[in-house]
Amino acid sequence: MAYSKSLCLALLFTVFAIGTHALNISHDGRAITINGERRILLSGSIHYPRSTPQMWPDLIRKSKEGGLDAIETYVFWNAHEPARRQYDFTGNLDLIRFLKTIQEEGLYTVLRIGPYVCAEWNYGGLPIWLHNMPGCEIRTANDVYMNEMKNFTTLIVDMVKKENLFASQGGNIILAQIENEYGNVMSVYGDAGKAYIDWCANMAESFNIGVPWLMCQQSDAPQPMINTCNGWYCDSFTPNNPNSPKMWTENWTGWFKNWGSRDPHRTAEDVAFAVARFFQSGGTFQNYYMYHGGTNFGRTAGGPYITTSYDYDAPLDEFGNLSQPKWGHLKQLHQVLKSIEKTLTHGDVTTTDFGNSVTVTVYATNETSSCFMGNANTTTDTTITFQGTQYTIPAWSVSILPDCKTEVYNTAKVTTQTSVMVKKPNKAEDEPISLNWVWRPEIIDDMALLGKGHAVANTILDQKDAANDDSDYLCVNLKTDDPIWSNNMTLRINGSGHILHAYVNGEYVASQWATYGIFNYVFEHNVKLKPGKNLISILSATVGYQNYGPQYDVKRSGILDPVELIGIKGDETVIKDLSSHKWSYKVGLHGFENKLFSLDSTLASKWESEQLPTNRMMTWYKTTFKAPLGTDPVVVDLLGLGKGMAWVNGQSLGRYWPSYKADEDGCSAEPCDYRGTYDDKKCVSNCGQPTQRWYHVPRSFLQDGVNTLTLFEEFGGNPSLVNFQTIKVGTICGNLYENNTLELSCEGSPISAIKFASFGNPQGICGAFEKGTCESSKDALSIIQNECVDKEKCSITVSENTFGSTNCEGDISKRLAVEAVC
């Protein structure tokens, strides 16, 4: 579907205005107004730390091509201020470069300073050092916290002002946000919570940035803050001030993944339905969370137990590829909405209820009128008569009629291609045969045999207190001369939901961990003690600190007290609480301290090449490889490994855990039914398979010639299957009703073959099409082959004029189904 003239003019205006003159941004109950022009705004979330600067221009360009006006991003306090008053805005943390890249591509920015972000990000984006400041309580009326929050927020505002990036200065930032989803947890904080949110509003206003401030999920947002909605559906949302526009800061395009979960999917039809319903009911600003999810590099994933992939089933996938049909189906919706923008922002509104969840909303001006026909019934298609004409509206869909006469778009009728991504072997070398591994053990003698540590305490410390955020790993040691020694001893440890490994006198006892959402468990195993002194060592490994919930900062991480020894002597059971004994603490592990993952490590030569061990806990592996040829995104397959961390050329790919299998149940071979309210359990795949097997290796991490992959294997695994591959479009399919245009594209490579084509009533889904009971007189396969093979993209009108008449009888709706190979 081509852009209308009015949309083209709107986009040209946007590009011309940004970076040229100060923009006058205001709002009323109908819309955001930019230089006197009421606008509906379409936005998408892209988080700069979850991608690389080299990816940013392409991601933003594809967002613009998809019909977005703006990019929305959080600002990540803990990434930018990892230690108090020590700042980092380099590499993929270069916020200003990201904002300028958005500006250069001609899009607006929505800057969600927060600085609490949630975002399934470690500790919700707040720095752990806040937790360790005396007297600090986060996200409440606490002077220590508010002083630090004001300092960081002021830093960001001043940086942005210095670069003239607010719209009032001629920049592209048209909206800013303070705090984030506080209304979800505010009641726990009582009066102090209300005082805090008032303080946030006053602080924000004091910056005089010249653009409106948002507070999402804040039903009592102080004026002039604009409260906004987050969720899968926000059509019924009403702002708390009639003079505030109806805004949706997070339309969840899918859902995040945690270790042990299946892959969640949200259909293109349902996302489009939610968006169309929102604008039918008076919406003015809508943002996709996420439009590109990206990757949780390093130790940034929160949770705990959030995966390294943050794909989110977004319109642009983790690697930056178009996720079709979602990207294309939404692009068409954006084009239609933009074509009626003036009517939506100026027209009088009337809604007629036809019963059975069917409504028609008319936006009318003196010049024209536009209509939305919505059917929220979850099972039944409906035919209505409106202004003398019959219209059929599929269940759980919205039809848009720009002139209130002709349906131009329906959310349930997908006319864009489906792309099936495939992985291709690394043609630069023959893997995995060519990967020659060296190894070295993680030295745990100081921990498990000597009990040495960096600090001591007569208590069990919260891991946030002891380790700050310097490492996943904290070793806790106790030398004890135990008078209850017997031949029948048990060690009992309370865990917080993270992972622990227990050793007694240097001998490994056992490991244990919980599943996502479980915040405590009891480790209880038999141990062999000796008379006299014994050394108990517990290695606690966090998997991202908690990022959400009321007072989540006070929920303990790591090992919890009590830690107990249980001895049985005859009929007597003796329990000894060791919690108040003298414990020593060591942060990190030997290999991390010596940066074995770095190309500049002083221990780079001290690796073993003989007798490569497998299924051995606490082991480092290293190999070299050549970068895959071409420009397609690169992934590394870590199947066969247990759990650990991976680096390429010293750059962290994040945590890996392919041994953690997804839930066995809940998947279906049947296509997902888009009808009905979505949640993250509705449409899932990957049951019983590794939660995450493939890990993103950005091209910018790679270099010409030799590259180095380093693994720290915590659980024990076999690196022999590790290999590098590329991801690209493999198969593309179209399945369209007649009187539409089929557009096929292999996104940069030619269409090599047509596997299937039929015009009539073909059956099945992409990858399993079959001819139906009726067929066109001309050979559809030959027509598509002539039109598309050896071309990167092609376009075909789906009609009997193209394919000839059919022998379809009765009320069969004729369709074209095509499967092509890239």
N, C-alpha and C positions, 0 to 999 in steps of 0.2 A: 504494500500500500504506500503510495507516494505521499510526501509531505504536502499539506495544503499551503496555499500562498500565505495565509494568515500566520501559519506556524513558522514558515520560513522567515517571515518578517520579524516574528517574535524572537527567533533565535539570532537573527542578524542584529537586532537591537541589543540583545544580551551581550554578544561578543563586542559590539562597538562600545557599549557603556562601560564594561569592566575595564578598570585601569586607565580610564580616560578622564572622567569627571566624578566628583562626589555624587553618590546616589542618595536620594531622599527616600528613606525606608519608613513606612508607617503601616498601620493596620486598623481594621475595624472588624465588625462582626461577620463580614463577608469574605475578606481576603487580606493578604499582604499586598501593600501598594508600593510600587517601585517607580519613583519619579512620576507620581500621579497616575500610574496605570495599575489597575487592579490585576493581580496575577493569581492563577493557580500554579503551584510549584510542585515539581516532581524531583525527588532527591534519592540518593542511594548512599549507604554507609560503606566506606572503605577506610580501614585502619592502617595508617602508614607503617607502624612497626610490624604488622603481619605480612608485609610484602617488602620489596626492596626498591630503592630509588630508580633502578633500571626498569622496574615493572610499572612505575607510576604513570608515565605518559600513555602507555598502551591501555592500562586499566581505565584511566580517565577518558581517553578517546572512545573506548568501547561504551563507556557509560553515556557519553554524549550522543554517540550514534544510536544508542538504545532509547533516546528520547528524554534523558534527564536534564534538569536545569541546574542541579546543585549536587555537590558531594558533601556528605556529613561525616565528621570524624570526632572521636573522643581525643582527649589529651591525656597521656599516661604519666601521672605524677611519679610513680615509683621508677619508671624507666628514665625519666629526665633528672630526677634527684635521688639517685640510688643511695647516697650518703648525704647527711644534712649539709646544705649549702655547697654541695659538690654536684655540678650540673653536667648533663650530657645531651647534646643536640647534634650528634654526629651520625653519619651513615643513615640507616633507616629510621633514626630518631630525629632527623633533620626536619622538624615541623615546618619551619619557614619555607624550606625548599619544596615541601609537599604542597603547602598552600599556594605558593607561586606557580607550581606546576598546574594546579587546578585552574588558576587564573589565566595562565598562558593558553590553556585549552578552551577558554571562553565559558567556564561554568562558575556558578556561585559556590560559596562554602557556608555550611552550618557548623560552627565551632562549638563543640560540647566540652567546655573546659572542666566541668564537674566540680572538683577534680576526682571525686569518687566516680568510677565508671562501671563497676560490675563487670560486664563484658566477658565473663568466664576467664578473666585475667587474674593473675596471681595477686591475692589479697585485695581484689577489687580495684587495683590500680593505685592504692595507697601505699606509701613506703613503710616497710616493717619498722624502720627506726622510730616512727611515730609511737608504735606500741611500747617501745622501750624508753620513751621519754617520761620522766617522773611526773605523775599527776595527769597524764594525757588520757582522755577518753575521746574516741573518734566520733564524728558525726552527731555531736550534741553541743549544747551550750557550755563549752569547756574552753577556758581562755588559752590553755596550752595548744589545743588542737586548732582553735580558730586563728590564733596568731600564725601558725605554720601554714594553714590553708590560705590565709590572706597573703602571706608572703609568696607562695607559689602562684596563686591566681594573679597577683599583681605582676609577677615576673612574666607570665604568659601574655597578659594584656599589654604590658609595656613593649615586649618583643614585637607583637603584632602591630601595635601603634607605630613603632619606630620604622617599620617597613610599609606603613600606610596601607594596610591590608583590610581595614574595616571599610565597609561601603561608604560610610560618611567621609572617609578620606580619599575616596576614589578607588578603593580596593574591592574585593569580591566577597567579603564576609558579610552576609546580610542578616544573620541570626546568630546568637550565642546562647549557651545554656550554662546555668549554675546549678550545682547539685544534680542528682540523678535518682529517680524512682524512690525518693525519700518518703513519699506518702505511703508506700507499701509497708514501711517499718516504723513510721513516726510514732504510733500510739505507744510503743514500748518505752519511749523516752519521755512521755508525759509533757509537762509544761516546758521542760528544758528543750524538747524537740521543737515545740512551737516557737520558742525564743530563738532557737538556732536557725530555723527556716526564715524567720523575719530578719535576722542578722544577715543571712546569705543574700536576701533580696536587697537590703540596704547597701551592702558591700558592692554588689553587682552594679547597682545604679550609680554608685559614687565614681565608677570608672569613666562615665560619660563617653561611652564608645560610639554612640549615635546610631545603634541598631537595637532592635528589641531583644529582650532576654526571655528565655524559655525555662520552665520547670516541668519536666515530664512526670506524670503520675503524681501530681500534687494538687489535689482537689481544692485545697484552701490556699493556693498560691497567692502571696501578697501582691497587690497591685504595685507597679504595672507589669509584674511577671505574667507570662502567658502559660497557663497550664496546658499540657498536651497529653496525648494517649500513647501507650505502648501495648502491643498485643497482636494476635492473629486477626482480630476484627475490631474495628473502631467506629463502625457506622453509627452506633447508638451513643457514642461519646458526646458530651456537651461541656464546653468550657465553663469555668465557674464565673466568668464575667461575660455578659451579653455583648460587650464591645470587643471581646477577644475572638480571633478567627479560630475555626475548628481545625486543629492540627494533629497530625499523626507522626510522631518522631520515630517510632519503630514498628514497621510492618514486618513481622517475622517471616521471611521467605522460606524458612525451613526450621531447623533446630540444630543445636550443637551436639557433639558426640562426647560421651564419656567412655573410659575404658570398661569394657564389658557390655556396652550397648550395641544395638543393631544400627544400621544406617537409616536415619530418618529422611523421608522425602515428603515434600508438599507439592501438590500438582500445580502446573501452570494455570489450570482452570480455576482452582480455588483461590490462588493469589489474585488473579485478575478479578474474580468475583468480589473479593474483599475490597479491592481498590475501587471498582465501579460502584459498589454499594456506598462506600465512603463519600465519593463525589456526588452520588445521587442524593445523599442526605446532607449536603451542604459543606462537604470538606473543601479545604483550600490549600493545604500543604500535606504531602504524603511522602514519607521516606522509607525506603526498603532497608531493613536490617536483617541480613547483610545483602549488599549488592555484589560485593566481593568479600568473602570471608578471610581467605588467606591461611597462614600457617603460624602456629605458636612456636616460634623459634626459641632456642635456649630453654630457660626455665620459666617462661612467661605464662604458661597454661595454669589456670587456677583450679577451683573446684572445691575440694580436691578431686582428682581423677578425670580432669578434662583432657581429651586427646590432643596430640600435637597438631593434627589436622583441624582447621576451623572452617571447613568448606561451607557449612551451613546450608547446603543445597541451594546456593545463591545463583542468580542469573549469570554471573561470571564465576567459574569454578575456582578451586583452590589455586590452580596454576595460571589463571587468567583467560582460559578458553571460554567461548560462549557456551553456556549450558542451554541447549536447545531441547524442547521448544520454549522453555520459560523465558529466555531473553527475548526471543522474537515475538512471542505472544503478547508480552508486556509492551514491547516497542509499538506494536500496532495499537494497543489500548492508549498509549501516551499520545500517539498521533491524533486519534479521534478526540481525546479530551482537549488537546491543544486547539483543535479546529473549532471547538465550541467554547473556548476560554472566555470570551467577552460575554456570551450569554450566561455562563455559569456565575460570573462575578457581578453581573449587573441585572440579570433577569428577575422578574417576579416568580415566586416558586409556589406551585400547587401540587399536591399529591392526592391521588385517588386510590382508595383501597378496594381491590376487586375480590377480596376474600381469599382464603386458603393460601395466605402468605404471598399474594401477588399484589404489587403496587406499581403505579405509573406516576412518575414525577416529571412535571413540565417546568422548564425554565424559559420564560418568555420576556422578550423586550419588544419595543415598538417595531423593530425591524424583522425579528425572526424568533423562532422557538426551537428548543431542543428537548428531547425526551429520553428518560431512562425507564425501561420496563424491567422490573425485578421480580424474580420468582424464587423465594427462599424455601419453597417446599423441597424436602430432601429426596423425594421419590417420584413425584408426578409432574410431567410436562403439562403446560397449561396453554389453552388457546383462548384469547380474549378478543373482543371487538372494541377497537378504540378509534374514535372519530370516523366511524363507518368502514374501517378496514380490519380484517382479521389478522392477528399475530400469534404465532406459537412461540412460547418461551420455555426452553428446556428447564427442568428442575435445577435448582441451585445455580442460577445464572442471571445475568443482567444483559439486556440488549440495549444498545445505544443507537438512537435515531437522531442524527444531527439536525434534521429538518422536521422531526416528528412524523415523518412519513415512511422513510426507507431505513431499514435496519442496515447499519454499516459494520457493526461489530457486536458479537455475542461472546461472553466470557467462556462459555462451554464449547465453542466451536473453534478448535485450534487449527489454523491454516498455515502455520509455520512448520518447518522441517524438524524432525527429531534427529539429533546427532548422537551416535554411539561412539564413545571414545575407546581407543585401543592403545595398548602398550607395545612398543617395538623394541627389539633387542638393540643393544649398543653395537653399532656397526664399526666403531673405531677399533674394537678388539673382540676376541672370542671369550666372552665371559660365561660362567664364572671360572672356567678352566684357567684363564690367564691371571686371575687374582691370586697373587702369592702372598700369603699372610705371615706376619711375624707377631709375636705375642710377648707379654710379660705379666706376671701376677701382680695384683694389687697387694701392696705390703700391709698386712694387718697385724704384724707382731707388736707394734707399739700399742695397738688397741687391745688385742685379745690376749697377749701374753704378758705385757708389761703394765698395762693399765694406765699408760701415760695420757695426759690430757692438757688442754690449754687453760682450764679453769677448774676450780673445785667448789662444791656447795653441799651443805648438809640437807639437801632436799632434792626432789625430782623437779627439774626446771621445764617449763614450757619450751618447746623447741624454738619458738620465735624469740624467747629471751636469750637462749644459749647460742643459737646459730644465726640470729638476725635473719638475713636472707642471703647469706653468703654461699650456702650449699644445700643440697637436698639431704646431705648425710651428716649425722651427729652420732658420735660414739659416746656411750655412757658406761662408765666402769666403776666397779665396787670391789675392793679387797675386803674380804670378811673372814673372821675367825669365828666359825659358827658352832656354838655349843649344842645345837640340836642335831648335829650330824648323825645320820643313820644310813642304812643301805637302801632306804625307800624314801627318796627326796623328790620334791616337785618344785619347779620354778613357775611362779604365777606373775604375769605382767599384764597390766591394763594398757591397751593400746587405744589410740585416738581415731583409728580408721586408716592411718597410713601404714607403712610397711615396717616390720622389725625383724631383725636377724639376731638370734641369741647364741652366745658362746660361753662356755664355762671352762676355765683353765686352758684357753686356746682351742678347745674342741668345739666344733660347730654342733649346736643342739637342734635348731629348727628355725623356720621362718613363718611369718603369718601376715596377712593383710585382709582388709575388708573389701566390700564393694561400694560403688558410688552411692552416696546418701547415707551410709552407715558411719557414724562418727565415733564409735567405740566398740571394742571387743576385748575378750580375755584370752591371752596366750597362756597355756598351761601344759607343761611338758615335764616328763621325768628327766632328772639330771643326775650325773655321777659326781659327787663331791668327795674330797679326800679329807681325812682328819687334819685339823689345823687350818691354815689360810687357804682361801679359794678366791679366784678372780672371776667375777661375773661381768661380762661385756655385752652390751646391747647396742646394736647398730640400728638407729632409727633413720628411715628414709622417707621424707615427705614427697608427695606427688602433687605439689601446688597447694598453697594455702587457701583457705576458704575465701570466697569472693562475694558472698551475698548473705543477707539475713540480718535481723536486728541484733545489734551488739555482737556481730560475728568476731570482732577483735578480741573478745574475752574468752572465746571458745578455744580450749587448749589444743595444741598440736604435739605430735610425737608421743612420748611415753608419759602415761599418767600414773599418779600414785593411787593405791599402794603397789609396790613391788614386794612380793612375799616369797619366802621359802617355807615349804610345807614338809614337815618330817613326820613319819609314822614309826612309832616305836611300840610294837605290840598292838595293844588296843588304844593307845594314846596318839592323838593327832596334835602336833605342835605347829602353830603358825607364827612366823616371825616376820614382822613388817620391817623392811630394810630402807624405807623411804627416807628416814631422817639420818641415815648413815652418811659418811663422807664419800660423795660421788665425785668422780672426775669427768670432765667433758672435753671432747676433742671434736672440733668442727672440720668437716671435710674428710677427704681421704688422701693418701700419699700421692696418688697419680694426679689428682686435681691440683694439689699444692705445687707439684712440679710440672704442671701443664703438659702432660703427655700428649694431649690433643693438639698442641701447638707445633708448628714447623720449626720454631726456635727453641724448643725445649732443650735444656742442658742434658737431659737423659735420652736424647733422640737416638743415640747409637746403642743403647743398652736394651736391645730387644732380642728375643730368642727366635731363631728360624727353624730349629729342630723340634720334633715331637710336639706339633701343634695340639694343644689340649682342646677338647670339646666338652660341653656340658659341665664346665667348671665354673663355680661361682667366683666373683670378684676377679675378673680377668680382663686385661686390655688386649685388643687386637688392632693391627694396623696393616694396610695394604696400599698399593698405588694403582691408578687406573688412568685411562685416557678419556677425555671428555667425549660423550656421544656426539656424533656428527650432526650438523644442521643447527636449526634454531628452535626446534620444538622443546617444550618444557621437559625437564629431566627429573626422574624419580629413582630412588634406590629401593630395591626389594630386600627387606630384612627378614624374610621368612626363615624360620629355623633358629632365630635368636630368642632369648628370653625377655629380659628387660634391661634397659640401660640408657645411655646417651650416645649420640653420634655426632661426628664433626667431619666436615670436608674442608681441607686446607685451613684448619683451625677455626672455621666458622661453624657454630652449633646448628644442627638440624633440629634439635629438640630431643625430648624423651622418646624412646621407642619401647614398645611392649607387645610385640606380635604374638607372644605366647598367651596373652589374655584373650580368650575367645568370647565372641558376642553370644548373647542369649540364644538358646536353641529354638525357642518358640516365637511365633508371631508373624513369620514371613508367609507370603502367599505367592503362588505362581500366577495368580490372576492379576490383571491390570488393576491399579488402585482406583477405587471409586471416589471421584472428586466430590461427590455430593455429600453434604452434611458437614458439621463442624469439625475442623481439623484439630488434632493434637499430635504430639510427637510419637505416639504409639500407633497411629492409624495406618500409616503406609511405610513399612520398614523392609529392609533387605539385609543380606549378609549374615543371616542366622547361622550360628555355629562356626563361623569363620573368624580368623584373627580380627580383632577390633580395628586395627590399622596395620596393614602389611607394607604399604608404599609410603615413602617419605620424600617430600619435596626438596630438591637440590636446585636452588635458583642458579640460572646460568651465570649470574654475576659472582657466584662463589667459585666458579671453575676458571681454570687458566689453560692456556695453550701448553701442550706437552703433558708432563706428569702431574697428576693430582693425588692427594693423599686422603684416604678415608680412615678415621680412627673410631673405634668403638670401645666403650666401657660396658662390659657385660656383668650385670649384678647377679642375675639368677643362674646363669649357665645356659649356653646355647652353642649352636654349630654355625660358624660363618661360611661354610662351604657353598651355601646356596645364594649368598649375597651377590647381587648383580645390578647394573644400571640400565635403565631403559628410558625411552622417550614416550610422551603421550601426544596423540594427535587424533583427529577425526578419522574413524575407520569406516563406518557405515552411516549413510544418511537416508532418512525415509520421509515421505510425504503421504498424507492420507486426508484428502480434501473433497468436500462436496463440490458439485459443479457450480460454475459461475464465480469461481475464485481463481487466483493465480498461484501456481506452484513455483516457488523459488527454491532452488537447491544450490548449496555451496559447500565445498570441501575446505573452506577457510584456509586458502593458501596453496592447496595442492589440487591437481586435476582430478576430475571424476574419471575413474578408469573403467568402470563397467556398470551395467544395469542388471541387477539380479532378478528383479520382478517389476512388472508394470501391468496394471489392469484398470480399465475404465468400465464401470458397471456397478456391481455391488460386491466388491472384493471383501474378504473376511480376514480376521486375525489382526495382529499387531506387528510393529516393526521387528523384522527378523523372523516372522512366522506368517507372512501374508499368504493367502490362498485365493484363487479365483472363486467368485460366487456363482449364482445361478443365472446371471445374465452378463453380457459382454458387448463391447463396442464392435462395430463392423470393421474398423481399421485396427491393425495390430498396434496396441499401445506401446508394447516393448520396443518395436522398431522406431516409432515416433520419438520416444524418449531417448533412445540410443543416438539417433541422428542429431537431436537437439542438444544433448548434454555431454556425451563421452568426449574426453580430452579437453574439456573446458573446466575452469575453476568454479564457475557458477553458470546457471542457466535458468530460464523462466518460461513457463508453459501455461497458457490459458486452459483451464479445465472446462471443456464444453464439448458438445457434439460437433461443433464446427471444427474442432481440432481432431477428435478421435472418431467421428462418425456416429451415426445413430446406433442405438442399442436395442436389444430385444427384451429390455426390462419392462415388465408389465405392472399395472396397478399403481400404487402410490410409493413405489420404491424410490428412494432418494439416491440419485446416481453420484458415485464418488470415483476418484482416481487414487489408487494406492501405488506407491513407487518405493523400491529399495535400490539404492545405488552404493557402489563401493568407491572409496577414495584412494 
